[in-house]
Amino acid sequence: MATQKLYAGVKLRETRGRLGLTQKAFAGRLGVSLPYLNQMENNHRPVSASVVLALAGEFGLDVTELSAGDAERLVSDMREALADPVFADGAPPLADLRLAASNAPALARSFLELHRAYRQVHERLASLDEALGRTTGHTVVSPWEEVRDFFHYCDNYIDAVDRSAERFACPQGKRADPIQNAVGALSRRGVSVQFADIPALRERSNGVLRISSHAARSTQAFQLLHQVALATQDDLLEATLDLARFQSETSRAIAKIGLANYFAGAALMPYRAFLEAAQETRHDLERLADMFGASIEQVAHRLSTLQRPGAKGIPFFFVRVDQAGTITKRHSATRLQFARFGGSCPLWNVHQAFETPTKFLRQLAETPDGARYLCLARDVSKRGGSFTAPVRRYAICLGCEVSHARGLVYADDMELTNPRAYQPIGISCRICERRNCHQRSVPPLERRLEVNPDARGLLPYEIA
């Protein structure tokens, strides 16, 4: 297999700027000529192996940061946006999209924001109850989508918050009981904690925090740690929000809840202890849940955040879907990206998890770009605490590229080297390139269709 060339001009420029070096000084320390560095910074040439070694040896740079993960996300998102029928002339070549993502990422993100705003206006006009009487002369990005993209493009890893949570969870260098630790921290802030028979997961008023006595212990710990984040880490959370520059106060408020949740998960499963346990157990979700007093979903989500520079875990993707197939959580540290609009691929095992409650489903999958993954899916139910309370049902999927699969207990006895063992999947039907998929729901928007009334195959049309 041919080795993929590494183009990392943006990262080189960012590194040089962070160090405060001129191009000439930077080139000298890397051992290359000034014109050669200029060509690499502008993505006219790939980064050579000698430069990668120099970056690691001379500047201590984690070379995994040079990967094109962020650019691949942008390419995937732009391809999906350009498949919109509004772009009637078809999408630019894939090579052009990659150049834009690598050389002008800010421009690519602005294009995505513009398309998202267009879709929002289009959807509002299609809804009579929102179309009538609207007088605003501009539109804003959906706060929920803006926050979700913030975490998505941060690789779902917030270093300062993660390290602060780890320090809180291990005050003497050893992991403390999360509930006792949280109750003590809140008490020192003048907040008393009660476990009570309440319908909500938590209620706070007049210096008293009530936690549902019906909730699972993992949920109780998480809710307490969420309050610890708000009570003890407010300056850190606000500084992080300032850097994000959200477009509205609503986005900022949602993101603050997200950051407090991030702190809670990181404190429940502190980074170094959790990474070591994950490696020792070969990422056995049930064993990790028992070891850290967490739920299966919390463990799966935490595994997808182990992207600390210099101490990275296996790059996972994590997704949660509801029974309608709508993605409610998504993150990918792999090449696999998720549909921003519409449903995900019906051939993905995450949709089958609802049919087999409490069981793990394993799947070997291959995307149209040839990447192969080990996917692990399971349903998760969230009970309301009483007979009359509704039960919320979701399915989660955790996966990694097969090159890392041997580090997972779930890969045992699977035919990782057998090409026929892999299920062809895509991102979503509207941008999937597969021509003969028996589960295709709509034709791809960027391909020409041929309709023959005298012939019928799997589909009532042929994809040119």
Phi, psi and omega per residue, in radians:
M1 nan 2.334 -3.117
A2 -1.206 2.457 3.120
T3 -1.324 2.300 -3.133
Q4 -1.298 2.278 3.121
K5 -1.240 2.543 -3.074
L6 -1.809 1.951 3.042
Y7 -1.871 2.051 -3.055
A8 -2.454 0.792 -3.098
G9 -1.046 -0.744 -3.125
V10 -1.100 -0.766 -3.134
K11 -1.137 -0.653 3.089
L12 -1.097 -0.772 3.131
R13 -1.125 -0.713 3.123
E14 -1.100 -0.739 -3.136
T15 -1.114 -0.796 3.141
R16 -1.102 -0.727 3.125
G17 -1.131 -0.684 3.133
R18 -1.135 -0.579 3.132
L19 -1.457 -0.223 3.136
G20 1.235 0.583 -3.103
L21 -1.821 2.576 2.992
T22 -1.323 2.900 3.102
Q23 -1.051 -0.689 -3.106
K24 -1.124 -0.784 -3.128
A25 -1.180 -0.690 -3.139
F26 -1.132 -0.759 3.137
A27 -1.090 -0.695 -3.136
G28 -1.100 -0.723 -3.117
R29 -1.294 -0.404 3.080
L30 -1.505 -0.220 3.134
G31 1.342 0.541 3.110
V32 -2.233 2.905 3.121
S33 -1.354 2.776 3.120
L34 -1.062 -0.800 3.102
P35 -1.063 -0.631 -3.121
Y36 -1.169 -0.737 3.095
L37 -1.090 -0.755 3.141
N38 -1.026 -0.720 3.133
Q39 -1.160 -0.675 3.117
M40 -1.191 -0.709 -3.127
E41 -1.162 -0.431 3.122
N42 -1.771 0.233 3.088
N43 1.050 0.462 3.029
H44 -1.458 -0.324 3.061
R45 -2.411 2.592 3.081
P46 -1.277 2.787 3.088
V47 -1.296 2.197 -3.087
S48 -1.372 2.838 3.128
A49 -1.074 -0.656 -3.128
S50 -1.144 -0.612 3.110
V51 -1.219 -0.701 3.090
V52 -1.034 -0.786 3.117
L53 -1.134 -0.666 3.119
A54 -1.162 -0.683 3.112
L55 -1.080 -0.698 -3.137
A56 -1.278 -0.778 -3.074
G57 -1.337 -0.707 -3.039
E58 -1.450 -0.650 -3.031
F59 -2.064 -0.030 3.131
G60 1.159 0.454 -3.107
L61 -1.306 2.341 3.017
D62 -1.247 1.900 -2.998
V63 -1.151 -0.311 3.089
T64 -1.162 -0.325 3.097
E65 -1.228 -0.258 3.138
L66 -1.407 -0.137 -3.108
S67 -1.120 2.783 -3.029
A68 -1.604 0.530 -3.084
G69 -1.012 -0.822 -3.124
D70 -1.137 -0.718 3.114
A71 -1.113 -0.686 3.123
E72 -1.122 -0.648 3.076
R73 -1.084 -0.779 -3.132
L74 -1.110 -0.727 3.122
V75 -1.072 -0.809 3.136
S76 -1.060 -0.781 -3.133
D77 -1.162 -0.676 3.131
M78 -1.189 -0.673 3.103
R79 -1.049 -0.737 -3.136
E80 -1.186 -0.727 3.124
A81 -1.115 -0.720 -3.098
L82 -1.282 -0.205 3.040
A83 -1.373 -0.107 3.086
D84 -1.072 2.410 -3.138
P85 -1.022 -0.308 3.133
V86 -1.092 -0.444 3.080
F87 -1.619 1.323 -2.977
A88 -1.156 -0.437 -3.066
D89 -1.468 0.060 3.115
G90 1.598 2.847 -3.082
A91 -1.427 2.658 3.030
P92 -1.095 2.826 3.096
P93 -1.027 2.631 -3.134
L94 -1.009 -0.612 3.133
A95 -1.084 -0.666 3.123
D96 -1.154 -0.684 3.129
L97 -1.128 -0.692 3.124
R98 -1.158 -0.649 3.082
L99 -1.114 -0.749 3.133
A100 -1.115 -0.742 -3.124
A101 -1.172 -0.615 -3.105
S102 -1.427 -0.743 -3.022
N103 -1.627 -0.485 -3.086
A104 -2.409 1.104 -3.102
P105 -1.082 -0.592 3.130
A106 -1.129 -0.702 3.100
L107 -1.134 -0.712 3.129
A108 -1.084 -0.732 3.132
R109 -1.173 -0.641 3.093
S110 -1.105 -0.689 3.086
F111 -1.080 -0.751 3.138
L112 -1.131 -0.676 3.095
E113 -1.139 -0.678 3.120
L114 -1.130 -0.758 3.131
H115 -1.156 -0.680 3.123
R116 -1.115 -0.697 3.091
A117 -1.120 -0.702 3.088
Y118 -1.049 -0.792 -3.140
R119 -1.101 -0.664 -3.137
Q120 -1.123 -0.776 3.105
V121 -1.105 -0.746 -3.136
H122 -1.064 -0.754 -3.134
E123 -1.204 -0.602 3.111
R124 -1.180 -0.717 3.138
L125 -1.169 -0.481 3.126
A126 -1.352 -0.195 3.132
S127 -1.865 2.025 -3.036
L128 -1.084 -0.661 -3.070
D129 -1.209 -0.329 3.095
E130 -1.812 -0.415 -3.090
A131 -1.272 -0.609 -3.081
L132 -1.338 2.319 3.031
G133 1.395 0.090 -3.142
R134 -1.400 2.207 -3.037
T135 -2.072 -0.065 -3.094
T136 -1.170 2.494 -3.106
G137 -1.620 0.045 3.125
H138 -2.566 2.909 3.107
T139 -2.120 2.762 3.105
V140 -2.166 2.797 3.103
V141 -1.193 2.491 3.049
S142 -0.954 2.196 -3.122
P143 -0.985 -0.709 -3.134
W144 -1.085 -0.780 3.140
E145 -1.165 -0.661 -3.128
E146 -1.109 -0.744 3.135
V147 -1.195 -0.712 -3.139
R148 -1.100 -0.683 3.099
D149 -1.206 -0.559 3.097
F150 -1.030 -0.872 3.128
F151 -1.193 -0.623 -3.120
H152 -1.073 -0.790 -3.087
Y153 -1.487 -0.067 2.973
C154 -1.627 0.168 -3.042
D155 1.068 0.386 3.137
N156 0.978 0.473 3.095
Y157 -2.274 2.073 3.123
I158 -1.957 1.752 -2.915
D159 -1.021 -0.879 -3.056
A160 -1.100 -0.734 3.136
V161 -1.183 -0.711 -3.128
D162 -1.100 -0.776 -3.127
R163 -1.202 -0.640 3.107
S164 -1.130 -0.717 3.105
A165 -1.112 -0.661 3.132
E166 -1.145 -0.711 3.107
R167 -1.115 -0.677 3.124
F168 -1.170 -0.736 -3.065
A169 -1.250 -0.436 -3.093
C170 -2.193 1.196 -3.015
P171 -1.102 -0.554 3.124
Q172 -1.955 0.450 -3.095
G173 1.413 0.047 3.138
K174 -2.284 2.454 -3.065
R175 -1.142 2.189 3.134
A176 -1.611 2.844 3.054
D177 -1.087 2.136 -2.997
P178 -1.104 -0.661 -3.109
I179 -1.249 -0.842 3.117
Q180 -1.075 -0.711 3.139
N181 -1.102 -0.751 -3.131
A182 -1.195 -0.760 3.132
V183 -1.054 -0.723 3.119
G184 -1.122 -0.747 -3.135
A185 -1.128 -0.709 3.129
L186 -1.208 -0.651 3.117
S187 -1.075 -0.694 3.123
R188 -1.172 -0.318 3.076
R189 -1.681 0.163 3.099
G190 1.441 0.319 3.139
V191 -1.961 2.099 3.086
S192 -1.635 2.580 -3.062
V193 -1.974 2.344 3.067
Q194 -2.255 2.432 3.000
F195 -1.730 1.989 -2.945
A196 -2.329 2.857 3.091
D197 -1.443 1.509 -3.130
I198 -2.198 2.658 -3.121
P199 -1.271 -0.509 -3.127
A200 -1.508 2.895 3.073
L201 -1.222 -0.623 3.110
R202 -2.675 2.637 3.040
E203 -2.465 2.409 -3.139
R204 -2.354 2.234 3.082
S205 -2.854 2.532 3.070
N206 0.927 0.705 3.072
G207 1.326 0.185 3.132
V208 -2.110 2.210 3.081
L209 -1.854 2.056 3.121
R210 -1.801 2.239 3.116
I211 -1.954 2.387 -3.113
S212 -1.055 2.213 3.089
S213 -1.317 -0.222 3.142
H214 -1.510 -0.311 -3.080
A215 -1.227 2.667 3.059
A216 -1.100 2.694 -3.104
R217 -1.036 -0.636 3.120
S218 -1.115 -0.649 3.109
T219 -1.224 -0.728 3.105
Q220 -1.038 -0.780 3.132
A221 -1.095 -0.755 -3.116
F222 -1.100 -0.775 -3.118
Q223 -1.142 -0.668 3.084
L224 -1.131 -0.765 -3.126
L225 -1.190 -0.548 3.044
H226 -1.049 -0.773 3.132
Q227 -1.201 -0.582 3.059
V228 -1.064 -0.731 3.133
A229 -1.044 -0.804 -3.118
L230 -1.174 -0.594 -3.066
A231 -1.442 -0.566 -3.001
T232 -2.010 -0.243 -3.041
Q233 -2.098 0.414 -3.023
D234 -1.062 -0.737 -3.132
D235 -1.077 -0.742 3.137
L236 -1.142 -0.765 3.141
L237 -1.116 -0.753 -3.128
E238 -1.150 -0.673 3.110
A239 -1.128 -0.687 3.096
T240 -1.128 -0.705 3.118
L241 -1.159 -0.629 3.099
D242 -1.061 -0.719 -3.136
L243 -1.171 -0.539 -3.091
A244 -1.275 -0.492 3.096
R245 0.939 1.046 3.109
F246 -1.191 2.705 -3.026
Q247 -1.418 -0.275 -3.104
S248 -2.552 2.795 3.088
E249 -1.163 -0.531 3.100
T250 -1.113 -0.786 3.098
S251 -1.042 -0.753 -3.117
R252 -1.104 -0.715 -3.135
A253 -1.152 -0.736 3.112
I254 -1.128 -0.729 -3.137
A255 -1.128 -0.600 3.130
K256 -1.136 -0.690 3.057
I257 -1.093 -0.734 3.115
G258 -1.070 -0.705 3.125
L259 -1.204 -0.653 3.079
A260 -1.146 -0.672 3.059
N261 -1.127 -0.684 3.105
Y262 -1.059 -0.810 3.115
F263 -1.023 -0.757 -3.115
A264 -1.065 -0.805 3.123
G265 -1.130 -0.687 -3.132
A266 -1.253 -0.525 3.092
A267 -1.351 -0.608 3.094
L268 -1.190 -0.607 3.140
M269 -2.267 1.333 -3.061
P270 -1.003 2.499 -2.859
Y271 -0.921 -1.077 -2.999
R272 -1.143 -0.733 3.128
A273 -1.128 -0.706 -3.107
F274 -1.238 -0.741 3.123
L275 -1.059 -0.766 3.132
E276 -1.099 -0.759 3.141
A277 -1.153 -0.677 3.132
A278 -1.081 -0.733 3.131
Q279 -1.207 -0.682 -3.128
E280 -1.182 -0.665 -3.116
T281 -1.544 0.021 -3.055
R282 0.989 0.725 3.019
H283 1.058 0.700 3.062
D284 -1.367 1.884 -3.008
L285 -1.074 -0.683 -3.096
E286 -1.201 -0.726 3.105
R287 -1.142 -0.700 3.113
L288 -1.136 -0.672 3.107
A289 -1.078 -0.728 3.111
D290 -1.178 -0.720 -3.075
M291 -1.159 -0.599 -3.036
F292 -1.936 0.108 3.118
G293 1.071 0.670 -3.090
A294 -2.056 2.950 3.068
S295 -1.528 2.883 3.108
I296 -1.044 -0.737 3.141
E297 -1.128 -0.736 3.127
Q298 -1.075 -0.710 3.129
V299 -1.139 -0.809 -3.128
A300 -1.067 -0.765 3.132
H301 -1.102 -0.750 -3.124
R302 -1.118 -0.656 3.112
L303 -1.034 -0.554 -3.111
S304 -1.358 -0.111 -3.118
T305 -1.797 0.015 -3.031
L306 -1.371 1.223 -3.078
Q307 -2.164 0.574 3.135
R308 -1.206 2.236 3.123
P309 -0.962 2.282 3.142
G310 1.489 -0.176 -3.138
A311 -2.593 0.887 -3.065
K312 -1.414 2.547 3.015
G313 -1.603 -2.930 3.085
I314 -1.123 2.335 3.080
P315 -1.244 1.971 3.141
F316 -1.899 2.733 2.808
F317 -1.857 2.633 3.125
F318 -2.416 2.375 3.129
V319 -2.554 2.569 3.022
R320 -2.232 2.320 -3.129
V321 -2.202 2.687 3.035
D322 -1.639 -3.080 -3.043
Q323 -1.224 -0.276 3.076
A324 -1.541 -0.025 -3.132
G325 1.532 0.087 3.135
T326 -1.351 2.309 3.120
I327 -1.366 2.080 -3.135
T328 -1.801 -0.365 2.996
K329 -2.441 2.501 3.107
R330 -2.694 2.442 3.010
H331 -2.800 2.498 3.101
S332 -2.497 2.112 2.957
A333 -1.700 0.173 3.127
T334 -1.945 -3.054 3.077
R335 -1.270 -0.330 -3.122
L336 -1.216 2.208 3.091
Q337 -2.055 2.823 -3.056
F338 -1.936 2.705 3.117
A339 -1.141 2.313 3.078
R340 -1.461 -0.490 -3.112
F341 -2.246 2.440 3.103
G342 1.375 -3.017 -3.067
G343 -1.520 2.969 3.119
S344 -1.626 3.091 -3.055
C345 -1.082 2.208 -3.120
P346 -1.213 -0.256 3.138
L347 -1.462 -0.068 3.141
W348 -1.309 2.401 -3.030
N349 -1.190 -0.250 3.135
V350 -1.056 -0.523 -3.132
H351 -1.333 -0.374 3.134
Q352 -1.480 -0.214 -3.059
A353 -1.106 -0.505 3.128
F354 -1.123 -0.429 -3.084
E355 -1.411 -0.263 -3.082
T356 -2.280 1.275 -3.071
P357 -0.976 2.431 3.075
T358 1.193 0.085 -3.138
K359 -1.872 2.495 3.052
F360 -1.476 2.305 3.055
L361 -1.872 2.285 3.111
R362 -1.866 2.506 3.136
Q363 -2.581 2.370 2.933
L364 -1.701 2.147 -3.015
A365 -2.266 2.634 3.114
E366 -2.293 2.249 3.129
T367 -1.581 2.877 -3.085
P368 -1.008 -0.411 3.122
D369 -1.406 0.035 3.103
G370 1.588 -0.070 3.117
A371 -1.275 2.469 -3.102
R372 -2.065 2.474 -3.014
Y373 -2.339 2.652 2.885
L374 -1.763 2.104 -3.082
C375 -1.979 2.355 3.122
L376 -2.150 2.125 -3.069
A377 -2.173 2.610 3.085
R378 -2.776 2.583 3.055
D379 -1.404 2.643 3.034
V380 -2.336 2.280 3.128
S381 -1.979 2.439 3.133
K382 -2.094 1.823 -3.069
R383 -1.340 2.648 -3.113
G384 -1.535 -0.178 3.081
G385 1.737 -0.055 3.099
S386 -2.691 2.923 -3.108
F387 -1.084 -0.627 -3.074
T388 -1.507 -0.216 -3.119
A389 -1.376 2.474 -3.125
P390 -1.249 2.633 3.053
V391 -1.768 2.165 3.122
R392 -1.601 2.233 -3.086
R393 -2.053 2.304 3.079
Y394 -2.373 2.971 2.950
A395 -2.252 2.449 3.119
I396 -2.020 2.696 3.084
C397 -2.423 2.286 3.093
L398 -2.155 2.367 -3.109
G399 -2.721 2.890 3.104
C400 -2.574 2.887 3.069
E401 -1.199 2.613 -3.019
V402 -1.103 -0.338 3.095
S403 -1.102 -0.366 3.115
H404 -1.819 -0.027 -2.950
A405 -1.088 -0.524 -3.111
R406 -1.113 -0.316 3.102
G407 -1.448 0.047 -3.135
L408 -2.007 2.326 3.105
V409 -1.077 -0.449 -3.092
Y410 -1.260 -0.208 3.140
A411 -1.492 -0.198 -3.116
D412 -1.027 2.402 3.120
D413 1.140 0.208 3.061
M414 -1.633 2.608 -3.071
E415 -1.511 1.274 -3.037
L416 -1.147 -0.445 -3.095
T417 -1.685 0.028 -3.125
N418 -1.664 1.916 -3.109
P419 -1.014 -0.533 -3.103
R420 -1.301 -0.177 3.135
A421 -1.415 -0.141 -3.041
Y422 -1.669 2.269 3.104
Q423 -1.470 2.174 3.086
P424 -1.214 2.139 3.070
I425 -2.232 2.955 3.100
G426 -2.384 -2.995 3.094
I427 -1.471 -0.977 3.031
S428 -2.772 2.727 -3.037
C429 -1.025 -0.594 -3.010
R430 -1.194 -0.342 3.107
I431 -2.197 0.094 -3.119
C432 -1.302 2.403 -3.064
E433 -1.584 -0.108 -3.082
R434 -1.172 2.361 -3.035
R435 -1.618 -0.464 -3.005
N436 -2.145 0.724 3.134
C437 -1.432 2.203 -3.092
H438 -1.343 -0.160 3.138
Q439 -1.896 0.219 -3.115
R440 -1.103 2.266 -3.125
S441 -1.700 -0.605 3.113
V442 -2.417 2.680 3.117
P443 -1.255 2.710 3.092
P444 -1.170 2.359 -3.035
L445 -1.296 -0.342 -3.073
E446 -1.787 0.258 3.120
R447 -2.152 2.554 3.089
R448 -1.366 2.490 -3.137
L449 -1.858 2.550 3.047
E450 -2.080 2.175 -3.087
V451 -1.977 2.133 3.134
N452 -2.067 1.896 -3.102
P453 -1.170 -0.252 -3.093
D454 -1.690 0.032 -3.128
A455 -2.464 2.567 3.105
R456 -2.504 2.104 3.071
G457 -1.852 -2.422 3.090
L458 -1.115 -0.555 -3.097
L459 -2.149 2.758 3.117
P460 -1.388 0.274 3.130
Y461 -2.676 2.880 3.033
E462 -1.953 2.453 3.115
I463 -1.626 2.066 -3.075
A464 -1.226 nan nan
